[in-house]
Amino acid sequence: MRADSLKRITVEQGKCGGRPCIRGHRLRVSDLLELLANGAGVDEILTDYEFLEREDIYVAMEYAAHQVDHTVLQMS
């Protein structure tokens, strides 16, 4: 992930329980991903959340992809 992209993801103590948000707004990365997972389109989200930029949505997806990209050890 590019460092300039990561600037769009913020974590602030006392805001949204310290969870990753979009550019300091009270919209968590997980909220944005849930909207997408439930069928909301990018243009619809941008209309509903006027402070968002298209790049915010793509960076949130990239951030999530990096968060889950790790080895999973399975115990037998």
PyMOL Python script that loads the backbone (N, CA, C, O; Angstrom):
from pymol import cmd

cmd.read_pdbstr("""\
ATOM      1  N   MET A   1       0.833  -1.183   0.000  1.00  0.00           N
ATOM      2  CA  MET A   1       0.000   0.000   0.000  1.00  0.00           C
ATOM      3  C   MET A   1       0.874   1.242   0.000  1.00  0.00           C
ATOM      4  O   MET A   1       1.860   1.307   0.734  1.00  0.00           O
ATOM      5  N   ARG A   2       0.526   2.214  -0.806  1.00  0.00           N
ATOM      6  CA  ARG A   2       1.294   3.454  -0.864  1.00  0.00           C
ATOM      7  C   ARG A   2       1.061   4.282   0.407  1.00  0.00           C
ATOM      8  O   ARG A   2      -0.044   4.307   0.949  1.00  0.00           O
ATOM      9  N   ALA A   3       2.098   4.946   0.862  1.00  0.00           N
ATOM     10  CA  ALA A   3       2.012   5.757   2.081  1.00  0.00           C
ATOM     11  C   ALA A   3       1.004   6.893   1.915  1.00  0.00           C
ATOM     12  O   ALA A   3       0.296   7.226   2.865  1.00  0.00           O
ATOM     13  N   ASP A   4       0.927   7.491   0.729  1.00  0.00           N
ATOM     14  CA  ASP A   4      -0.021   8.588   0.537  1.00  0.00           C
ATOM     15  C   ASP A   4      -1.462   8.092   0.591  1.00  0.00           C
ATOM     16  O   ASP A   4      -2.359   8.838   0.985  1.00  0.00           O
ATOM     17  N   SER A   5      -1.691   6.836   0.199  1.00  0.00           N
ATOM     18  CA  SER A   5      -3.026   6.247   0.304  1.00  0.00           C
ATOM     19  C   SER A   5      -3.409   6.036   1.756  1.00  0.00           C
ATOM     20  O   SER A   5      -4.557   6.254   2.143  1.00  0.00           O
ATOM     21  N   LEU A   6      -2.448   5.613   2.553  1.00  0.00           N
ATOM     22  CA  LEU A   6      -2.726   5.350   3.965  1.00  0.00           C
ATOM     23  C   LEU A   6      -3.137   6.601   4.719  1.00  0.00           C
ATOM     24  O   LEU A   6      -3.763   6.497   5.774  1.00  0.00           O
ATOM     25  N   LYS A   7      -2.809   7.770   4.218  1.00  0.00           N
ATOM     26  CA  LYS A   7      -3.211   9.015   4.878  1.00  0.00           C
ATOM     27  C   LYS A   7      -4.725   9.163   4.899  1.00  0.00           C
ATOM     28  O   LYS A   7      -5.263   9.915   5.711  1.00  0.00           O
ATOM     29  N   ARG A   8      -5.409   8.457   4.021  1.00  0.00           N
ATOM     30  CA  ARG A   8      -6.872   8.509   3.981  1.00  0.00           C
ATOM     31  C   ARG A   8      -7.511   7.669   5.089  1.00  0.00           C
ATOM     32  O   ARG A   8      -8.689   7.846   5.400  1.00  0.00           O
ATOM     33  N   ILE A   9      -6.748   6.767   5.677  1.00  0.00           N
ATOM     34  CA  ILE A   9      -7.243   5.925   6.761  1.00  0.00           C
ATOM     35  C   ILE A   9      -6.680   6.482   8.065  1.00  0.00           C
ATOM     36  O   ILE A   9      -5.464   6.550   8.246  1.00  0.00           O
ATOM     37  N   THR A  10      -7.571   6.881   8.971  1.00  0.00           N
ATOM     38  CA  THR A  10      -7.128   7.471  10.224  1.00  0.00           C
ATOM     39  C   THR A  10      -7.641   6.662  11.407  1.00  0.00           C
ATOM     40  O   THR A  10      -8.724   6.077  11.366  1.00  0.00           O
ATOM     41  N   VAL A  11      -6.839   6.649  12.450  1.00  0.00           N
ATOM     42  CA  VAL A  11      -7.232   6.011  13.707  1.00  0.00           C
ATOM     43  C   VAL A  11      -6.991   7.036  14.797  1.00  0.00           C
ATOM     44  O   VAL A  11      -5.861   7.478  15.007  1.00  0.00           O
ATOM     45  N   GLU A  12      -8.060   7.414  15.493  1.00  0.00           N
ATOM     46  CA  GLU A  12      -7.956   8.419  16.536  1.00  0.00           C
ATOM     47  C   GLU A  12      -8.553   7.873  17.822  1.00  0.00           C
ATOM     48  O   GLU A  12      -9.647   7.309  17.837  1.00  0.00           O
ATOM     49  N   GLN A  13      -7.812   8.056  18.886  1.00  0.00           N
ATOM     50  CA  GLN A  13      -8.301   7.633  20.190  1.00  0.00           C
ATOM     51  C   GLN A  13      -9.582   8.403  20.502  1.00  0.00           C
ATOM     52  O   GLN A  13      -9.640   9.620  20.330  1.00  0.00           O
ATOM     53  N   GLY A  14     -10.601   7.689  20.958  1.00  0.00           N
ATOM     54  CA  GLY A  14     -11.858   8.329  21.321  1.00  0.00           C
ATOM     55  C   GLY A  14     -12.811   8.562  20.168  1.00  0.00           C
ATOM     56  O   GLY A  14     -13.911   9.071  20.380  1.00  0.00           O
ATOM     57  N   LYS A  15     -12.425   8.208  18.963  1.00  0.00           N
ATOM     58  CA  LYS A  15     -13.319   8.359  17.814  1.00  0.00           C
ATOM     59  C   LYS A  15     -13.602   6.986  17.236  1.00  0.00           C
ATOM     60  O   LYS A  15     -12.685   6.276  16.822  1.00  0.00           O
ATOM     61  N   CYS A  16     -14.871   6.616  17.208  1.00  0.00           N
ATOM     62  CA  CYS A  16     -15.311   5.318  16.661  1.00  0.00           C
ATOM     63  C   CYS A  16     -14.585   4.154  17.340  1.00  0.00           C
ATOM     64  O   CYS A  16     -14.256   3.156  16.700  1.00  0.00           O
ATOM     65  N   GLY A  17     -14.344   4.297  18.632  1.00  0.00           N
ATOM     66  CA  GLY A  17     -13.711   3.214  19.387  1.00  0.00           C
ATOM     67  C   GLY A  17     -12.289   2.910  18.952  1.00  0.00           C
ATOM     68  O   GLY A  17     -11.793   1.805  19.175  1.00  0.00           O
ATOM     69  N   GLY A  18     -11.632   3.876  18.336  1.00  0.00           N
ATOM     70  CA  GLY A  18     -10.258   3.660  17.888  1.00  0.00           C
ATOM     71  C   GLY A  18     -10.146   2.816  16.633  1.00  0.00           C
ATOM     72  O   GLY A  18      -9.061   2.351  16.284  1.00  0.00           O
ATOM     73  N   ARG A  19     -11.265   2.620  15.956  1.00  0.00           N
ATOM     74  CA  ARG A  19     -11.251   1.825  14.727  1.00  0.00           C
ATOM     75  C   ARG A  19     -10.868   2.704  13.530  1.00  0.00           C
ATOM     76  O   ARG A  19     -11.052   3.921  13.564  1.00  0.00           O
ATOM     77  N   PRO A  20     -10.337   2.082  12.479  1.00  0.00           N
ATOM     78  CA  PRO A  20      -9.939   2.837  11.288  1.00  0.00           C
ATOM     79  C   PRO A  20     -11.132   3.541  10.643  1.00  0.00           C
ATOM     80  O   PRO A  20     -12.175   2.930  10.410  1.00  0.00           O
ATOM     81  N   CYS A  21     -10.965   4.830  10.359  1.00  0.00           N
ATOM     82  CA  CYS A  21     -12.002   5.664   9.745  1.00  0.00           C
ATOM     83  C   CYS A  21     -11.465   6.279   8.463  1.00  0.00           C
ATOM     84  O   CYS A  21     -10.280   6.179   8.145  1.00  0.00           O
ATOM     85  N   ILE A  22     -12.365   6.913   7.747  1.00  0.00           N
ATOM     86  CA  ILE A  22     -12.003   7.580   6.506  1.00  0.00           C
ATOM     87  C   ILE A  22     -11.710   9.053   6.788  1.00  0.00           C
ATOM     88  O   ILE A  22     -12.606   9.809   7.166  1.00  0.00           O
ATOM     89  N   ARG A  23     -10.463   9.452   6.605  1.00  0.00           N
ATOM     90  CA  ARG A  23      -9.998  10.836   6.706  1.00  0.00           C
ATOM     91  C   ARG A  23     -10.538  11.588   7.908  1.00  0.00           C
ATOM     92  O   ARG A  23     -10.918  12.752   7.781  1.00  0.00           O
ATOM     93  N   GLY A  24     -10.580  10.959   9.062  1.00  0.00           N
ATOM     94  CA  GLY A  24     -10.982  11.639  10.285  1.00  0.00           C
ATOM     95  C   GLY A  24     -12.476  11.803  10.465  1.00  0.00           C
ATOM     96  O   GLY A  24     -12.923  12.316  11.491  1.00  0.00           O
ATOM     97  N   HIS A  25     -13.255  11.376   9.484  1.00  0.00           N
ATOM     98  CA  HIS A  25     -14.715  11.434   9.611  1.00  0.00           C
ATOM     99  C   HIS A  25     -15.189  10.251  10.449  1.00  0.00           C
ATOM    100  O   HIS A  25     -14.460   9.277  10.631  1.00  0.00           O
ATOM    101  N   ARG A  26     -16.382  10.343  10.942  1.00  0.00           N
ATOM    102  CA  ARG A  26     -16.940   9.251  11.740  1.00  0.00           C
ATOM    103  C   ARG A  26     -17.606   8.201  10.847  1.00  0.00           C
ATOM    104  O   ARG A  26     -18.739   7.785  11.088  1.00  0.00           O
ATOM    105  N   LEU A  27     -16.891   7.796   9.837  1.00  0.00           N
ATOM    106  CA  LEU A  27     -17.304   6.688   8.964  1.00  0.00           C
ATOM    107  C   LEU A  27     -16.163   5.685   8.992  1.00  0.00           C
ATOM    108  O   LEU A  27     -15.078   5.931   8.464  1.00  0.00           O
ATOM    109  N   ARG A  28     -16.437   4.549   9.623  1.00  0.00           N
ATOM    110  CA  ARG A  28     -15.396   3.529   9.749  1.00  0.00           C
ATOM    111  C   ARG A  28     -15.178   2.820   8.411  1.00  0.00           C
ATOM    112  O   ARG A  28     -16.076   2.742   7.573  1.00  0.00           O
ATOM    113  N   VAL A  29     -13.985   2.318   8.242  1.00  0.00           N
ATOM    114  CA  VAL A  29     -13.678   1.508   7.055  1.00  0.00           C
ATOM    115  C   VAL A  29     -14.664   0.348   6.982  1.00  0.00           C
ATOM    116  O   VAL A  29     -15.156   0.020   5.902  1.00  0.00           O
ATOM    117  N   SER A  30     -14.954  -0.275   8.121  1.00  0.00           N
ATOM    118  CA  SER A  30     -15.873  -1.420   8.134  1.00  0.00           C
ATOM    119  C   SER A  30     -17.281  -1.011   7.701  1.00  0.00           C
ATOM    120  O   SER A  30     -17.967  -1.793   7.043  1.00  0.00           O
ATOM    121  N   ASP A  31     -17.727   0.200   8.054  1.00  0.00           N
ATOM    122  CA  ASP A  31     -19.050   0.677   7.612  1.00  0.00           C
ATOM    123  C   ASP A  31     -19.095   0.788   6.091  1.00  0.00           C
ATOM    124  O   ASP A  31     -20.062   0.375   5.451  1.00  0.00           O
ATOM    125  N   LEU A  32     -18.047   1.344   5.534  1.00  0.00           N
ATOM    126  CA  LEU A  32     -17.967   1.515   4.088  1.00  0.00           C
ATOM    127  C   LEU A  32     -17.952   0.163   3.381  1.00  0.00           C
ATOM    128  O   LEU A  32     -18.621  -0.018   2.363  1.00  0.00           O
ATOM    129  N   LEU A  33     -17.194  -0.775   3.918  1.00  0.00           N
ATOM    130  CA  LEU A  33     -17.134  -2.116   3.322  1.00  0.00           C
ATOM    131  C   LEU A  33     -18.474  -2.830   3.418  1.00  0.00           C
ATOM    132  O   LEU A  33     -18.857  -3.553   2.498  1.00  0.00           O
ATOM    133  N   GLU A  34     -19.194  -2.637   4.523  1.00  0.00           N
ATOM    134  CA  GLU A  34     -20.514  -3.254   4.664  1.00  0.00           C
ATOM    135  C   GLU A  34     -21.497  -2.687   3.646  1.00  0.00           C
ATOM    136  O   GLU A  34     -22.316  -3.420   3.092  1.00  0.00           O
ATOM    137  N   LEU A  35     -21.415  -1.382   3.400  1.00  0.00           N
ATOM    138  CA  LEU A  35     -22.270  -0.794   2.367  1.00  0.00           C
ATOM    139  C   LEU A  35     -22.021  -1.454   1.016  1.00  0.00           C
ATOM    140  O   LEU A  35     -22.961  -1.815   0.308  1.00  0.00           O
ATOM    141  N   LEU A  36     -20.759  -1.605   0.669  1.00  0.00           N
ATOM    142  CA  LEU A  36     -20.408  -2.249  -0.600  1.00  0.00           C
ATOM    143  C   LEU A  36     -20.860  -3.708  -0.633  1.00  0.00           C
ATOM    144  O   LEU A  36     -21.388  -4.180  -1.641  1.00  0.00           O
ATOM    145  N   ALA A  37     -20.649  -4.415   0.472  1.00  0.00           N
ATOM    146  CA  ALA A  37     -21.026  -5.837   0.534  1.00  0.00           C
ATOM    147  C   ALA A  37     -22.533  -6.034   0.418  1.00  0.00           C
ATOM    148  O   ALA A  37     -22.996  -7.082  -0.031  1.00  0.00           O
ATOM    149  N   ASN A  38     -23.292  -5.022   0.823  1.00  0.00           N
ATOM    150  CA  ASN A  38     -24.748  -5.129   0.763  1.00  0.00           C
ATOM    151  C   ASN A  38     -25.328  -4.553  -0.519  1.00  0.00           C
ATOM    152  O   ASN A  38     -26.537  -4.342  -0.623  1.00  0.00           O
ATOM    153  N   GLY A  39     -24.461  -4.298  -1.498  1.00  0.00           N
ATOM    154  CA  GLY A  39     -24.941  -3.936  -2.823  1.00  0.00           C
ATOM    155  C   GLY A  39     -24.957  -2.459  -3.155  1.00  0.00           C
ATOM    156  O   GLY A  39     -25.367  -2.089  -4.255  1.00  0.00           O
ATOM    157  N   ALA A  40     -24.526  -1.607  -2.248  1.00  0.00           N
ATOM    158  CA  ALA A  40     -24.488  -0.185  -2.573  1.00  0.00           C
ATOM    159  C   ALA A  40     -23.386   0.058  -3.604  1.00  0.00           C
ATOM    160  O   ALA A  40     -22.282  -0.470  -3.476  1.00  0.00           O
ATOM    161  N   GLY A  41     -23.683   0.834  -4.590  1.00  0.00           N
ATOM    162  CA  GLY A  41     -22.698   1.165  -5.610  1.00  0.00           C
ATOM    163  C   GLY A  41     -21.838   2.341  -5.179  1.00  0.00           C
ATOM    164  O   GLY A  41     -22.211   3.105  -4.290  1.00  0.00           O
ATOM    165  N   VAL A  42     -20.698   2.477  -5.811  1.00  0.00           N
ATOM    166  CA  VAL A  42     -19.775   3.557  -5.477  1.00  0.00           C
ATOM    167  C   VAL A  42     -20.460   4.915  -5.650  1.00  0.00           C
ATOM    168  O   VAL A  42     -20.347   5.772  -4.775  1.00  0.00           O
ATOM    169  N   ASP A  43     -21.155   5.121  -6.746  1.00  0.00           N
ATOM    170  CA  ASP A  43     -21.820   6.409  -6.986  1.00  0.00           C
ATOM    171  C   ASP A  43     -22.905   6.679  -5.943  1.00  0.00           C
ATOM    172  O   ASP A  43     -23.083   7.818  -5.511  1.00  0.00           O
ATOM    173  N   GLU A  44     -23.623   5.642  -5.546  1.00  0.00           N
ATOM    174  CA  GLU A  44     -24.662   5.790  -4.512  1.00  0.00           C
ATOM    175  C   GLU A  44     -24.037   6.214  -3.181  1.00  0.00           C
ATOM    176  O   GLU A  44     -24.555   7.098  -2.498  1.00  0.00           O
ATOM    177  N   ILE A  45     -22.937   5.587  -2.826  1.00  0.00           N
ATOM    178  CA  ILE A  45     -22.251   5.920  -1.576  1.00  0.00           C
ATOM    179  C   ILE A  45     -21.738   7.354  -1.626  1.00  0.00           C
ATOM    180  O   ILE A  45     -21.860   8.089  -0.646  1.00  0.00           O
ATOM    181  N   LEU A  46     -21.168   7.755  -2.751  1.00  0.00           N
ATOM    182  CA  LEU A  46     -20.660   9.114  -2.893  1.00  0.00           C
ATOM    183  C   LEU A  46     -21.777  10.148  -2.795  1.00  0.00           C
ATOM    184  O   LEU A  46     -21.556  11.254  -2.302  1.00  0.00           O
ATOM    185  N   THR A  47     -22.967   9.799  -3.257  1.00  0.00           N
ATOM    186  CA  THR A  47     -24.116  10.696  -3.153  1.00  0.00           C
ATOM    187  C   THR A  47     -24.590  10.802  -1.703  1.00  0.00           C
ATOM    188  O   THR A  47     -24.911  11.890  -1.225  1.00  0.00           O
ATOM    189  N   ASP A  48     -24.629   9.671  -1.014  1.00  0.00           N
ATOM    190  CA  ASP A  48     -25.117   9.647   0.372  1.00  0.00           C
ATOM    191  C   ASP A  48     -24.134  10.256   1.362  1.00  0.00           C
ATOM    192  O   ASP A  48     -24.549  10.813   2.379  1.00  0.00           O
ATOM    193  N   TYR A  49     -22.846  10.160   1.083  1.00  0.00           N
ATOM    194  CA  TYR A  49     -21.800  10.666   1.974  1.00  0.00           C
ATOM    195  C   TYR A  49     -20.981  11.684   1.186  1.00  0.00           C
ATOM    196  O   TYR A  49     -19.939  11.353   0.621  1.00  0.00           O
ATOM    197  N   GLU A  50     -21.461  12.916   1.157  1.00  0.00           N
ATOM    198  CA  GLU A  50     -20.895  13.950   0.289  1.00  0.00           C
ATOM    199  C   GLU A  50     -19.437  14.279   0.594  1.00  0.00           C
ATOM    200  O   GLU A  50     -18.732  14.800  -0.270  1.00  0.00           O
ATOM    201  N   PHE A  51     -18.972  13.984   1.811  1.00  0.00           N
ATOM    202  CA  PHE A  51     -17.578  14.265   2.168  1.00  0.00           C
ATOM    203  C   PHE A  51     -16.615  13.230   1.588  1.00  0.00           C
ATOM    204  O   PHE A  51     -15.407  13.463   1.548  1.00  0.00           O
ATOM    205  N   LEU A  52     -17.139  12.094   1.140  1.00  0.00           N
ATOM    206  CA  LEU A  52     -16.283  11.039   0.594  1.00  0.00           C
ATOM    207  C   LEU A  52     -15.803  11.387  -0.807  1.00  0.00           C
ATOM    208  O   LEU A  52     -16.468  12.095  -1.564  1.00  0.00           O
ATOM    209  N   GLU A  53     -14.643  10.871  -1.117  1.00  0.00           N
ATOM    210  CA  GLU A  53     -14.095  10.952  -2.466  1.00  0.00           C
ATOM    211  C   GLU A  53     -13.956   9.527  -2.988  1.00  0.00           C
ATOM    212  O   GLU A  53     -13.782   8.585  -2.215  1.00  0.00           O
ATOM    213  N   ARG A  54     -14.032   9.383  -4.283  1.00  0.00           N
ATOM    214  CA  ARG A  54     -13.954   8.053  -4.902  1.00  0.00           C
ATOM    215  C   ARG A  54     -12.716   7.287  -4.409  1.00  0.00           C
ATOM    216  O   ARG A  54     -12.794   6.093  -4.120  1.00  0.00           O
ATOM    217  N   GLU A  55     -11.594   7.975  -4.317  1.00  0.00           N
ATOM    218  CA  GLU A  55     -10.347   7.344  -3.870  1.00  0.00           C
ATOM    219  C   GLU A  55     -10.482   6.772  -2.450  1.00  0.00           C
ATOM    220  O   GLU A  55      -9.857   5.761  -2.132  1.00  0.00           O
ATOM    221  N   ASP A  56     -11.297   7.416  -1.594  1.00  0.00           N
ATOM    222  CA  ASP A  56     -11.512   6.904  -0.231  1.00  0.00           C
ATOM    223  C   ASP A  56     -12.059   5.476  -0.257  1.00  0.00           C
ATOM    224  O   ASP A  56     -11.653   4.626   0.535  1.00  0.00           O
ATOM    225  N   ILE A  57     -12.966   5.240  -1.163  1.00  0.00           N
ATOM    226  CA  ILE A  57     -13.596   3.917  -1.248  1.00  0.00           C
ATOM    227  C   ILE A  57     -12.584   2.870  -1.697  1.00  0.00           C
ATOM    228  O   ILE A  57     -12.526   1.776  -1.135  1.00  0.00           O
ATOM    229  N   TYR A  58     -11.796   3.200  -2.695  1.00  0.00           N
ATOM    230  CA  TYR A  58     -10.806   2.249  -3.195  1.00  0.00           C
ATOM    231  C   TYR A  58      -9.704   1.998  -2.165  1.00  0.00           C
ATOM    232  O   TYR A  58      -9.217   0.875  -2.032  1.00  0.00           O
ATOM    233  N   VAL A  59      -9.319   3.032  -1.447  1.00  0.00           N
ATOM    234  CA  VAL A  59      -8.293   2.866  -0.410  1.00  0.00           C
ATOM    235  C   VAL A  59      -8.835   2.005   0.730  1.00  0.00           C
ATOM    236  O   VAL A  59      -8.095   1.197   1.290  1.00  0.00           O
ATOM    237  N   ALA A  60     -10.097   2.162   1.079  1.00  0.00           N
ATOM    238  CA  ALA A  60     -10.693   1.336   2.133  1.00  0.00           C
ATOM    239  C   ALA A  60     -10.664  -0.143   1.743  1.00  0.00           C
ATOM    240  O   ALA A  60     -10.371  -1.003   2.574  1.00  0.00           O
ATOM    241  N   MET A  61     -10.966  -0.431   0.486  1.00  0.00           N
ATOM    242  CA  MET A  61     -10.918  -1.827   0.028  1.00  0.00           C
ATOM    243  C   MET A  61      -9.490  -2.349   0.032  1.00  0.00           C
ATOM    244  O   MET A  61      -9.246  -3.491   0.422  1.00  0.00           O
ATOM    245  N   GLU A  62      -8.551  -1.525  -0.398  1.00  0.00           N
ATOM    246  CA  GLU A  62      -7.148  -1.932  -0.398  1.00  0.00           C
ATOM    247  C   GLU A  62      -6.651  -2.155   1.029  1.00  0.00           C
ATOM    248  O   GLU A  62      -5.928  -3.115   1.295  1.00  0.00           O
ATOM    249  N   TYR A  63      -7.034  -1.275   1.936  1.00  0.00           N
ATOM    250  CA  TYR A  63      -6.653  -1.401   3.349  1.00  0.00           C
ATOM    251  C   TYR A  63      -7.171  -2.730   3.917  1.00  0.00           C
ATOM    252  O   TYR A  63      -6.437  -3.448   4.597  1.00  0.00           O
ATOM    253  N   ALA A  64      -8.427  -3.046   3.635  1.00  0.00           N
ATOM    254  CA  ALA A  64      -9.015  -4.291   4.121  1.00  0.00           C
ATOM    255  C   ALA A  64      -8.293  -5.503   3.542  1.00  0.00           C
ATOM    256  O   ALA A  64      -8.059  -6.484   4.247  1.00  0.00           O
ATOM    257  N   ALA A  65      -7.948  -5.440   2.282  1.00  0.00           N
ATOM    258  CA  ALA A  65      -7.236  -6.556   1.650  1.00  0.00           C
ATOM    259  C   ALA A  65      -5.901  -6.799   2.341  1.00  0.00           C
ATOM    260  O   ALA A  65      -5.513  -7.946   2.560  1.00  0.00           O
ATOM    261  N   HIS A  66      -5.203  -5.732   2.682  1.00  0.00           N
ATOM    262  CA  HIS A  66      -3.909  -5.878   3.372  1.00  0.00           C
ATOM    263  C   HIS A  66      -4.087  -6.398   4.790  1.00  0.00           C
ATOM    264  O   HIS A  66      -3.222  -7.114   5.297  1.00  0.00           O
ATOM    265  N   GLN A  67      -5.196  -6.049   5.440  1.00  0.00           N
ATOM    266  CA  GLN A  67      -5.432  -6.499   6.809  1.00  0.00           C
ATOM    267  C   GLN A  67      -5.666  -8.011   6.888  1.00  0.00           C
ATOM    268  O   GLN A  67      -5.326  -8.638   7.892  1.00  0.00           O
ATOM    269  N   VAL A  68      -6.231  -8.585   5.856  1.00  0.00           N
ATOM    270  CA  VAL A  68      -6.522 -10.024   5.888  1.00  0.00           C
ATOM    271  C   VAL A  68      -5.461 -10.852   5.177  1.00  0.00           C
ATOM    272  O   VAL A  68      -5.582 -12.075   5.103  1.00  0.00           O
ATOM    273  N   ASP A  69      -4.438 -10.214   4.660  1.00  0.00           N
ATOM    274  CA  ASP A  69      -3.392 -10.920   3.924  1.00  0.00           C
ATOM    275  C   ASP A  69      -2.294 -11.399   4.865  1.00  0.00           C
ATOM    276  O   ASP A  69      -1.225 -10.799   4.974  1.00  0.00           O
ATOM    277  N   HIS A  70      -2.598 -12.496   5.536  1.00  0.00           N
ATOM    278  CA  HIS A  70      -1.606 -13.102   6.440  1.00  0.00           C
ATOM    279  C   HIS A  70      -1.837 -14.611   6.497  1.00  0.00           C
ATOM    280  O   HIS A  70      -2.905 -15.110   6.140  1.00  0.00           O
ATOM    281  N   THR A  71      -0.841 -15.299   6.941  1.00  0.00           N
ATOM    282  CA  THR A  71      -0.932 -16.741   7.055  1.00  0.00           C
ATOM    283  C   THR A  71      -1.869 -17.128   8.181  1.00  0.00           C
ATOM    284  O   THR A  71      -1.821 -16.549   9.267  1.00  0.00           O
ATOM    285  N   VAL A  72      -2.714 -18.097   7.926  1.00  0.00           N
ATOM    286  CA  VAL A  72      -3.626 -18.616   8.951  1.00  0.00           C
ATOM    287  C   VAL A  72      -3.142 -20.001   9.338  1.00  0.00           C
ATOM    288  O   VAL A  72      -3.078 -20.904   8.505  1.00  0.00           O
ATOM    289  N   LEU A  73      -2.803 -20.159  10.604  1.00  0.00           N
ATOM    290  CA  LEU A  73      -2.367 -21.463  11.111  1.00  0.00           C
ATOM    291  C   LEU A  73      -3.587 -22.239  11.569  1.00  0.00           C
ATOM    292  O   LEU A  73      -4.406 -21.725  12.331  1.00  0.00           O
ATOM    293  N   GLN A  74      -3.709 -23.463  11.111  1.00  0.00           N
ATOM    294  CA  GLN A  74      -4.840 -24.283  11.505  1.00  0.00           C
ATOM    295  C   GLN A  74      -4.360 -25.364  12.460  1.00  0.00           C
ATOM    296  O   GLN A  74      -3.374 -26.056  12.207  1.00  0.00           O
ATOM    297  N   MET A  75      -5.072 -25.485  13.542  1.00  0.00           N
ATOM    298  CA  MET A  75      -4.741 -26.503  14.541  1.00  0.00           C
ATOM    299  C   MET A  75      -5.581 -27.751  14.249  1.00  0.00           C
ATOM    300  O   MET A  75      -6.786 -27.658  14.015  1.00  0.00           O
ATOM    301  N   SER A  76      -4.935 -28.907  14.266  1.00  0.00           N
ATOM    302  CA  SER A  76      -5.695 -30.134  14.023  1.00  0.00           C
ATOM    303  C   SER A  76      -5.968 -30.869  15.295  1.00  0.00           C
ATOM    304  O   SER A  76      -6.598 -31.927  15.275  1.00  0.00           O
TER     305      SER A  76
END
""", "prot")
cmd.dss("prot")
cmd.show_as("cartoon", "prot")
cmd.util.cbc("prot")
cmd.orient("prot")
